[in-house]
């Protein structure tokens, strides 16, 4: 299902197992949704029940407010969308997120990395990976905020800014989620029972 910016839910015929909504706004749900299904096929939502299949195979995909798309495949290879194709990025990951705070990934050991040169939702490949202390199984890049959850489904966030693009510390938040996303100061996620939650996240 896709929830538009106003109230209501749009059911879709395509079974999307991983997908990210890129921005708020009246027509965002028609323009910014990317998803992958259980066969690793990639789709772009074109409005209503319409999904367009695009080339490539990914297990996880994300799209920023500015339309920058990153993802990872079953071989843990990292890709960035460029034109009508994909550019391979060095490194390995099981999940990637792209937003105003740049590109962030986690690998199979749950190590966390930030792509240098991507803060501010900049275009391009970036220039290397910065290791971030901590362990997460899922991470999300927001505006001035990074959120994530670990293997115990504990929730964390850290603030970032242009002078400190990777922040300084993780702050624990009460609750349990297995996947998480952030838009502004609103955090959304699902727990192990597949229940969906959203809440404002106050910065410490």
C-alpha atoms as one frame of an Amber mdcrd trajectory, in Angstrom:
protein
   0.000   0.000   0.000   0.985   3.628  -0.559  -0.269   6.473   1.614  -0.600
   9.826  -0.186   0.263  13.084   1.568  -3.411  13.665   2.268  -5.528  10.990
   3.979  -6.201   7.712   2.236  -4.422   4.595   1.109  -3.841   3.423  -2.443
  -3.643  -0.349  -2.881  -1.242  -1.565  -5.543  -1.356  -4.825  -7.522   2.415
  -5.234  -7.518   3.921  -7.044  -4.539   6.673  -4.687  -3.404   8.838  -6.057
  -0.609  11.161  -3.078  -0.238  10.538   0.492  -1.237  11.041   4.035  -0.058
   8.957   7.163  -0.460  11.146  10.076  -1.463   9.271  13.211  -0.451   6.119
  14.789   0.949   3.845  16.909  -1.241   0.560  16.647  -3.049   1.767  14.339
  -5.817   4.819  12.752  -4.192   3.382   9.275  -4.126   3.096   9.332  -7.926
   6.634  10.514  -8.588   9.063   9.333  -5.953   8.238   5.764  -5.026  10.668
   3.018  -5.987  10.285  -0.594  -4.964  11.612  -4.104  -5.452   9.667  -7.350
  -5.283  10.651 -10.800  -4.014  12.201 -11.580  -7.400  14.495  -8.518  -7.032
  12.760  -6.753  -9.913  12.739  -2.951  -9.676   9.678  -0.770 -10.172   8.814
   2.926 -10.276   5.314   3.989  -9.229   3.619   6.087 -11.923   0.363   6.787
 -10.117  -2.734   4.830  -9.194  -2.113   1.133  -9.819   0.596   1.755 -12.409
   4.125   0.462 -11.833   6.894   0.693 -14.417   9.533  -2.033 -14.461  13.115
  -0.804 -14.902  16.283  -2.749 -15.594  18.465  -4.262 -12.898  18.081  -6.479
  -9.859  18.042  -5.154  -6.292  16.957  -6.361  -2.871  16.801  -2.868  -1.356
  16.309   0.587  -2.865  15.966   4.177  -1.687  15.177   7.500  -3.347  15.976
  10.959  -1.973  13.841  14.099  -2.173  15.957  15.205  -5.133  15.439  11.949
  -6.965  18.810  10.340  -6.277  18.404   6.566  -6.186  20.742   4.088  -4.479
  20.312   0.384  -3.802  21.958  -2.944  -3.109  21.594  -6.345  -4.736  21.593
  -9.903  -3.431  25.372 -10.015  -3.794  25.637  -7.001  -1.435  26.889  -4.829
  -4.281  25.997  -1.135  -4.071  24.556   0.807  -7.007  23.556   4.370  -7.814
  21.015   5.209 -10.508  22.516   7.320 -13.297  20.329   8.192 -16.253  18.707
   4.970 -17.418  21.398   2.738 -15.959  23.204   1.806 -12.759  26.704   2.743
 -11.577  28.507   0.240  -9.347  29.889   1.794  -6.147  32.751   0.173  -4.253
  31.947  -1.526  -0.969  29.396  -4.037   0.262  26.054  -3.542   2.019  22.721
  -5.195   2.733  20.748  -1.929   2.958  21.205   1.645   1.769  19.504   4.966
   2.459  19.876   8.297   0.680  18.562  11.647   1.884  19.646  15.170   2.737
  22.101  13.708   5.258  23.735  11.816   2.400  24.113   8.130   1.667  24.288
   5.709   4.600  24.568   1.914   4.463  24.843  -1.088   6.745  26.666  -4.303
   5.845  26.048  -7.936   6.785  28.017  -7.468  10.022  25.690  -4.530  10.815
  28.588  -2.083  10.525  27.495   1.438   9.575  29.033   3.624   6.865  28.474
   7.103   5.452  29.423   7.959   1.866  31.777  10.928   1.974  30.763  13.758
  -0.354  27.044  12.962  -0.401  25.855  15.158   2.489  23.222  17.642   1.333
  21.705  15.127  -1.086  24.424  15.903  -3.625  24.524  14.125  -6.970  27.368
  11.812  -7.892  29.158   8.805  -6.471  30.816  10.387  -3.442  34.415   9.612
  -2.491  34.871   6.682  -0.130  33.206   5.361   3.010  33.456   6.661   6.577
  32.934   4.003   9.256  30.507   5.068  11.989  30.731   3.494  15.467  27.808
   1.282  16.431  25.820  -1.614  14.999  22.550  -1.321  13.063  20.546  -3.637
  10.835  18.647  -0.748   9.199  19.492   2.927   8.750  17.662   5.929   7.280
  19.006   9.288   6.124  16.853  12.333   6.875  17.252  16.102   7.069  19.679
  16.754   9.902  18.902  13.337  11.338  19.950   9.714  10.960  17.759   6.996
  12.442  18.325   3.274  12.714  17.473   0.034  14.462  19.741  -2.768  15.631
  19.287  -6.548  15.640  17.382  -6.302  18.928  15.024  -3.784  17.271  16.251
  -0.981  19.540  15.799   2.469  17.992  18.544   5.093  17.714  19.129   8.468
  16.099  21.989  10.922  15.677  21.943  14.542  14.564  24.114  15.730  11.683
  24.844  19.087  10.038  27.199  20.476   7.372  29.993  20.978   9.925  29.452
  17.501  11.390  28.092  15.406   8.489  28.409  12.153  10.425  27.354  13.508
  13.834  28.954  12.586  17.132  26.798  10.060  18.997  23.797   7.733  18.864
  20.826   8.496  21.126  18.574   5.619  22.212  14.807   6.059  21.825  12.221
   3.900  23.663  10.335   1.427  21.501  10.990  -1.502  19.180  11.093  -1.479
  15.369  12.678  -3.775  12.796  12.637  -1.241   9.927  12.581   2.535  10.063
  12.450   5.658   7.894  12.504   9.402   8.584  11.079  12.508   6.926  11.915
  15.726   8.764  11.324  14.958  12.433   8.671  12.325  11.714   9.828   8.742
  12.050   7.921   5.815  10.584   8.591   2.134  11.007   7.310  -1.393  11.330
   7.787  -3.808  14.208   8.243  -7.589  14.191   4.456  -8.022  14.036   4.400
  -5.842  10.881   2.426  -3.136  12.659   3.133   0.367  11.305   3.970   3.304
  13.569   4.887   6.957  13.183   5.931   9.517  15.761   7.718  12.858  16.071
  11.311  12.445  17.180  12.484  15.118  19.606  16.200  15.846  19.437  18.201
  15.617  22.656
